[in-house]
Amino acid sequence: MQNDALSKTPTDALGELRGEIDRIDLSMHRLLMQRGEIIDRLIEVKRAQGGGCAFRPDREAQMMRALVERHHGLLPLDAVEGIWRVIVSTFTFVQAPYSVHADDSGGDAQMRDSARFHFGFTVPYVPHHGAVAVIDAVSASSGDLGVLRSLGGSGDGAWWLRLVGDRAPKIIARLPFVERPDHPAGLPVFVVAKPAADFYAQDIALYSVSLPRWAHDVPAAVAAARGEILASAPIPRSSRAGVVHEGGGHALLVAAPAKDALAKTGAESLLSELKACGVEAPAVDAIGGHATRFEMNEARAGVFAPKG
């Protein structure tokens, strides 16, 4: 046996290694086809149960975190994450075709890169100029998704007011699911979809906070409720989407834990703290939520290690 190994030429060794690669490629393809067969059965089960949303951001967040934590070796994490994003998003599209509407008002290149990385090329990409246009497109669709910058980039002011109301679209995810330095699609974005109680995570809840007038202690009140102000803007005079504002007030987009240690909802905590600091008649409306952010900040053998 040892003599056989020694008698192999470099060409023979290369041939064997390439044969192994071909075998692995064939196994991967067969597994993907098997996954497709399971998805086909899943579609039938969902149809028998009356349907349901195919996009499960909480499950996808868990999958991506597990992928990152177990990955090692030569293959860059960017490639592994990208492959899995294409697999997951494409099979979701197969279950229930959808388009991704994206706000390119803050720049098209980053937004397009983010959408293509997270949703692949099979899912149609539809650009819009402004967050309001994206939200309107999602509202008018049967099951499309919208992608908006989570921090700045839109000239639409308090666009999140369009998410207030039982029938208005809601934020269901924050991308990327795994945040790390030099991510190829690291632009922080929110995913917006029509409301469905069974398909968005609520580790972190998002709220539209409307104030009749600004008060100096508002930031401290939000912080006391363990919240973070993501954006603020004057409230426009508008009666569209069933939301009526007289103008002159101020709107905040706030992220906070869905429940605090006393099992209060984030909305209850925010209202309590705002009233305690003297704000009269504040309005706090839930507009969605997302999984807890998973951040990685240290490179180890080509793989980023989660923060301790």
For each residue, the residues with C-beta under 8 A, 3 or more apart:
1: 4 5
2: 5 6
3: 6 7
4: 1 7 8
5: 1 2 8
6: 2 3
7: 3 4
8: 4 5 12 13 16
9: 12 13
10: 13 14
11: 14 15
12: 8 9 15 16
13: 8 9 10 16 17
14: 10 11 17 18
15: 11 12 18 19
16: 8 12 13 19 20
17: 13 14 20 21
18: 14 15 21 22
19: 15 16 22 23
20: 16 17 23 24
21: 17 18 24 25
22: 18 19 25 26
23: 19 20 26 27
24: 20 21 27 28
25: 21 22 28 29
26: 22 23 29 30
27: 23 24 30 31
28: 24 25 31 32
29: 25 26 32 33
30: 26 27 33 34
31: 27 28 34 35
32: 28 29 35 36 87
33: 29 30 36 37
34: 30 31 37 38
35: 31 32 38 39 87 91
36: 32 33 39 40 91 94
37: 33 34 40 41
38: 34 35 41 42
39: 35 36 42 43 91 94 95
40: 36 37 43 44
41: 37 38 44 45
42: 38 39 45 46 95
43: 39 40 46 47 95
44: 40 41 47 48
45: 41 42 48 49
46: 42 43 49 50 51 52 54 95
47: 43 44 50 51
48: 44 45
49: 45 46 52
50: 46 47
51: 46 47
52: 46 49 196 198 199
53: 56 96 143 193 196 198 199
54: 46 92 93 95 96 98
55: 60 92 98 145 172 193 199
56: 53 59 60 199
57: 60 61 172 173 191 199 200 201 290 291
58: 61 62 199 200 201 291
59: 56 62 63
60: 55 56 57 63 64 88 173 177
61: 57 58 64 65 173 177 201 291 294
62: 58 59 65 66 291
63: 59 60 66 67 84 88
64: 60 61 67 68 81 84 85 177 178 294
65: 61 62 68 69 177 178 294
66: 62 63 69 70
67: 63 64 70 71 80 81 84
68: 64 65 71 77 81 178 294 296 303 304 306
69: 65 66 306
70: 66 67
71: 67 68 75 77 80 303
72: 301 303
73: 302
74: 302
75: 71 79 80
76: 79 80 302
77: 68 71 80 81 180 302 303 304
78: 81 82 183 184
79: 75 76 82 83
80: 67 71 75 76 77 83 84
81: 64 67 68 77 78 84 85 178
82: 78 79 85 86 117 184
83: 79 80 86 87
84: 63 64 67 80 81 87 88
85: 64 81 82 88 89 117 118 119 120
86: 82 83 89 90 120 121 122
87: 32 35 83 84 90 91
88: 60 63 84 85 91 92
89: 85 86 92 93 118 119 120 122 123
90: 86 87 93 94 120 122 123
91: 35 36 39 87 88 94 95
92: 54 55 88 89 95 96 98
93: 54 89 90 96 97 98 120 122 123
94: 36 39 90 91 97
95: 39 42 43 46 54 91 92
96: 53 54 92 93 143
97: 93 94
98: 54 55 92 93 123 141 143 144 145
99: 123 124 125 126 141 144 145
100: 115 119 123 124 125 126 144 145 146 147
101: 126 127 128 133 134 137 138 141 144 145 146 147
102: 111 112 114 115 125 126 127 128 134 146 147 148
103: 106 111 128 129 130 131 133 134 146 147 148 149 153 154
104: 107 108 111 112 127 128 129
105: 129 130 131 153 154 155 156
106: 103 110 111 149 152 153 154
107: 104 110 111 153
108: 104 111 112 127
109: 112 113
110: 106 107 113 114 187
111: 102 103 104 106 107 108 114 115 127 147 149 187 189
112: 102 104 108 109 115 116 125 127
113: 109 110 116 117 184 185 187
114: 102 110 111 117 118 147 175 176 185 187 189
115: 100 102 111 112 118 119 125 147
116: 112 113 119 120 121 125 185
117: 82 85 113 114 176 184 185
118: 85 89 114 115 175 176 185
119: 85 89 100 115 116 123 125 145
120: 85 86 89 90 93 116 123
121: 86 116
122: 86 89 90 93
123: 89 90 93 98 99 100 119 120
124: 99 100
125: 99 100 102 112 115 116 119
126: 99 100 101 102 137
127: 101 102 104 108 111 112
128: 101 102 103 104 133 134 137
129: 103 104 105 133
130: 103 105 133 134 154 155 156 159
131: 103 105 134 135 148 149 154 156 159 162
132: 135 136 156 159 162
133: 101 103 128 129 130 136 137
134: 101 102 103 128 130 131 137 138 146 147 148 192
135: 131 132 138 139 146 148 159 162 163 168 169 192
136: 132 133 139 140 162
137: 101 126 128 133 134 140 141 144 146
138: 101 134 135 141 144 145 146 169 192 193 194
139: 135 136 168 169 194 241
140: 136 137
141: 98 99 101 137 138 144 194
142:
143: 53 96 98 193 194
144: 98 99 100 101 137 138 141 193
145: 55 98 99 100 101 119 138 191 192 193
146: 100 101 102 103 134 135 137 138 169 191 192 193
147: 100 101 102 103 111 114 115 134 175 189 190 191 192
148: 102 103 131 134 135 154 159 189 190 192
149: 103 106 111 131 152 153 154 187 188 189 190
150: 174 188 189 190 230
151: 188 230 231
152: 106 149 231
153: 103 105 106 107 149
154: 103 105 106 130 131 148 149 159
155: 105 130
156: 105 130 131 132 159
157: 233 234 236
158: 161 208 231 232 233 234 235 236 251 253
159: 130 131 132 135 148 154 156 162
160: 163 164 206 208 231 251 253 287
161: 158 164 208 210 235 236 238 241 243 245 251
162: 131 132 135 136 159 168 169 240 241 243
163: 135 160 168 169 170 171 192 208 287 288
164: 160 161 168 208 241 243 285 287
165: 168 241 242 243 285
166: 195
167: 195 242
168: 135 139 162 163 164 165 195 241 242 287
169: 135 138 139 146 162 163 192 193 194 195
170: 163 192 193 194 195 200 287 288
171: 163 174 190 191 192 200 206 287 288 289 290
172: 55 57 191 192 193 199 200 201 288 289 290
173: 57 60 61 177 190 191 200 201 290 291
174: 150 171 188 189 190 191 204 290 291 293
175: 114 118 147 185 188 189 190 191
176: 114 117 118 179 183 185 186 188
177: 60 61 64 65 173 291 294
178: 64 65 68 81 183 294 296
179: 176 183 186 188 293 294 295 296
180: 77 183 186 295 296 297 304
181: 296 297 299 304
182: 186
183: 78 176 178 179 180 186
184: 78 82 113 117
185: 113 114 116 117 118 175 176
186: 176 179 180 182 183
187: 110 111 113 114 149
188: 149 150 151 174 175 176 179
189: 111 114 147 148 149 150 174 175
190: 147 148 149 150 171 173 174 175 206 288 290
191: 57 145 146 147 171 172 173 174 175
192: 134 135 138 145 146 147 148 163 169 170 171 172 288
193: 53 55 138 143 144 145 146 169 170 172 196 199 200
194: 138 139 141 143 169 170
195: 166 167 168 169 170
196: 52 53 193 199 200
197:
198: 52 53
199: 52 53 55 56 57 58 172 193 196
200: 57 58 170 171 172 173 193 196 288 289 290
201: 57 58 61 172 173 289 290 291
202: 205 258 289
203: 257 258 289 290 291 292
204: 174 255 256 257 258 289 290 291 292 293
205: 202 255 256 257 258 265 266 267 286 288 289
206: 160 171 190 230 253 254 255 286 287 288 289 290
207: 227 252 253 254 255 256 266 267 270 284 285 286 287
208: 158 160 161 163 164 251 252 253 254 283 284 285 287
209: 222 251 252 253 254 270 274 282 283 284 285
210: 161 235 245 249 250 251 252 282 283 284 285
211: 214 215 218 249 250 251 252 274 279 282
212: 248 249 279 280 281 282
213: 248 249 250 280
214: 211 218 250
215: 211 218 277 278 279
216:
217: 220 221 277 278 279
218: 211 214 215 221 222 252 274 277 279
219: 222 223 229
220: 217 223 224 277
221: 217 218 224 225 270 273 274 276 277 279
222: 209 218 219 225 227 228 229 252 254 256 270 273 274
223: 219 220 226 227 228
224: 220 221 273
225: 221 222 256 260 266 269 270 272 273
226: 223 256 257 260 266 269
227: 207 222 223 254 255 256 266 269 270
228: 222 223 254 255 256
229: 219 222 232 252 253 254
230: 150 151 206 253 254 255
231: 151 152 158 160 252 253
232: 158 229 250 251 252 253
233: 157 158 250 251
234: 157 158 247 248 249 250 251
235: 158 161 210 245 247 248 249 250 251
236: 157 158 161 245 247
237: 245 246 247
238: 161 243 244 245
239: 243 244 245
240: 162 243
241: 139 161 162 164 165 168
242: 165 167 168
243: 161 162 164 165 238 239 240
244: 238 239
245: 161 210 235 236 237 238 239 249
246: 237 249
247: 234 235 236 237
248: 212 213 234 235
249: 210 211 212 213 234 235 245 246
250: 210 211 213 214 232 233 234 235
251: 158 160 161 208 209 210 211 232 233 234 235
252: 207 208 209 210 211 218 222 229 231 232
253: 158 160 206 207 208 209 229 230 231 232
254: 206 207 208 209 222 227 228 229 230 270
255: 204 205 206 207 227 228 230
256: 204 205 207 222 225 226 227 228 266 269 270
257: 203 204 205 226 260 266
258: 202 203 204 205 265 266 289
259: 263 264 265 266
260: 225 226 257 263 264 266 269
261:
262:
263: 259 260
264: 259 260 268 269 272
265: 205 258 259 268 269
266: 205 207 225 226 227 256 257 258 259 260 269 270
267: 205 207 270 271 284 285 286
268: 264 265 271 272
269: 225 226 227 256 260 264 265 266 272 273
270: 207 209 221 222 225 227 254 256 266 267 273 274 282 284
271: 267 268 274 275 282 284
272: 225 264 268 269 275 276
273: 221 222 224 225 269 270 276 277
274: 209 211 218 221 222 270 271 277 279 282 284
275: 271 272 278 279 282
276: 221 272 273
277: 215 217 218 220 221 273 274
278: 215 217 275
279: 211 212 215 217 218 221 274 275 282
280: 212 213
281: 212
282: 209 210 211 212 270 271 274 275 279
283: 208 209 210
284: 207 208 209 210 267 270 271 274
285: 164 165 207 208 209 210 267
286: 205 206 207 267 289
287: 160 163 164 168 170 171 206 207 208
288: 163 170 171 172 190 192 200 205 206
289: 171 172 200 201 202 203 204 205 206 258 286
290: 57 171 172 173 174 190 200 201 203 204 206
291: 57 58 61 62 173 174 177 201 203 204 294
292: 203 204
293: 174 179 204
294: 61 64 65 68 177 178 179 291 306
295: 179 180 306 307
296: 68 178 179 180 181 304 305 306 307
297: 180 181 304 307
298: 304 305 307
299: 181 302 303 304 305
300: 303 304 305
301: 72
302: 73 74 76 77 299
303: 68 71 72 77 299 300
304: 68 77 180 181 296 297 298 299 300
305: 296 298 299 300
306: 68 69 294 295 296
307: 295 296 297 298
308:
